[in-house]
Amino acid sequence: MTTYKPAKNAQEQIEYLKTNKKITFNSIHEQQARDILFKYNYINVITPYKHHFSKFDKDGNEVKIDGKHIYERDVEFSEYFNLFKNERLQYPIIIKNILGYELRFKSIMAYRILTSTEINDENKLVAYLESVRLRIPMNSDYSNSRLEHMNNHIKQLEKSISGYADIYCFFDRMSLGVSLTIFSGLDQGLQKQLLKDFKSLGMNFGVKNINDFIDKVFTLVAIRNCVMHCNSLEILVRYYNPATHKLRKNRNKKKYAKMINELSIEKQYAQI
């Protein structure tokens, strides 16, 4: 059974930071720091940025003694808080870009599907979703866990069909992640048409290959979910699985950092 560290109140967190992280409180005094930790939480203000100040060995691994990071200099609390603020100040433009992207992606895909098929009843919709589900592994070389996740998307869609009065609402209510699952299982001719549509709107991220495009949107979906849940992008970039502290490989980190940088500049597709 996993045991958890006991929770610390704001003052206890201050004392812990002074003792274990070599954090000082000059430009931001302790009372201000307590208020910041209360409003924004230690896991948002401190946890994502520890690696900026902790010691690393020559191979780039964080040095720990008895499970604790090593800090070689005093660090102002304001240094952590500035990293937190600078990251969160990017969120409004990132969200605006993602919402603009999501609106167009879902709308155009639904249009192309519904105007190129004859899905006029629930049975035909189920059959269409099944064809999508079966085509996904043929279109890709995804891991078994990702294929299972995408299969679950399709199964949930099939279960939900009877709850919709019309097919237009059915497609409109899909999340971006589920919409990407549908895109991944479309026939290649329709995928190419959609990629052409998205390119005309500056939404193809400069790629021409379908699987490269899917990977770009998959990355965007992860960023979307991160910012919409007010989680840290720094954590998203560094960790493949934050829950288990499994780090990403450097190539993967660069991919996420590049997409975040791209989404931090307002896009034409974000305009109405």
C-alpha positions, 0 to 999 in steps of 0.5 A, a space after each residue: 500500500 502506498 503511503 503519502 506525505 502528510 500535508 503541510 500548511 503554508 507556514 510549514 511549507 515556508 519552513 520546508 523551503 528554507 530548510 530543504 530548498 535553500 529558498 530565501 524571502 527577500 524580494 517577496 517576504 514570507 507573508 506574501 509567499 504564504 499567500 501565494 502558496 495558499 492561492 496557487 499551491 506548492 505543486 504549481 509554484 514550486 514543483 515544476 521548476 525545482 530542476 532549474 535550481 537543483 544539482 545535475 551530474 555530468 550525464 544530466 541526471 538530477 543528483 539526490 541524497 536520501 531521495 532529496 535534491 541537492 541545491 548549491 546556492 540560495 534561491 529567491 522565492 521570487 525566482 520560482 514565482 517569476 517562472 510560474 507567472 511567465 508560464 501562466 501568462 502564456 495560457 490565454 493566447 495558447 487557449 485562444 489558439 487551441 479553441 480556434 483550432 478545435 472549432 475549425 478541425 471539428 467543423 471541417 471534419 464533420 462537414 467532409 464526413 457528412 457530405 461524402 457519406 450517406 449516414 441517415 440512421 443510427 445503424 449506418 452511423 454505428 457501421 461507419 464508426 466500426 469501419 473507422 475503428 478497424 481502419 485505425 491500426 491499418 493506417 498506423 503503427 500505434 502502441 497497443 495501449 494507444 490503440 486500446 485508448 482509441 478503441 475505447 473512444 469509438 465504443 463510447 461514441 457508439 454507446 452515446 448515439 441514442 442520446 442525440 437527436 441528430 447526427 450534427 450534434 453528435 459530431 459537434 459534441 466530440 472532444 478534440 481528442 475523440 475527433 482526432 481518433 475519428 480522423 485517424 481511422 478515415 480512409 486515406 482519400 478523405 484524410 488527404 482532403 482534410 489535410 488540404 483543407 487545414 493547410 489552406 487555413 494554416 492548420 497543418 503545422 507545416 507537415 505534408 504526411 498524414 501520420 506527422 499531422 496526426 502526431 502534431 494534433 496529438 501533441 496539441 491535444 495534450 497541451 490543450 488538456 494541460 492548460 484547460 485543467 490549469 496544470 503546468 506546461 513545464 511538467 507536461 514537457 518534462 514528464 511522460 507520466 507525471 503520476 509516476 515521475 517518468 521523464 520524457 526522452 529529449 526528442 519528445 521534450 523538444 517536440 512539446 516545447 516547440 508546439 508550446 512556442 508555436 501556440 504562444 503566438 496568435 494564429 490566424 485560425 484563432 480569429 473569427 
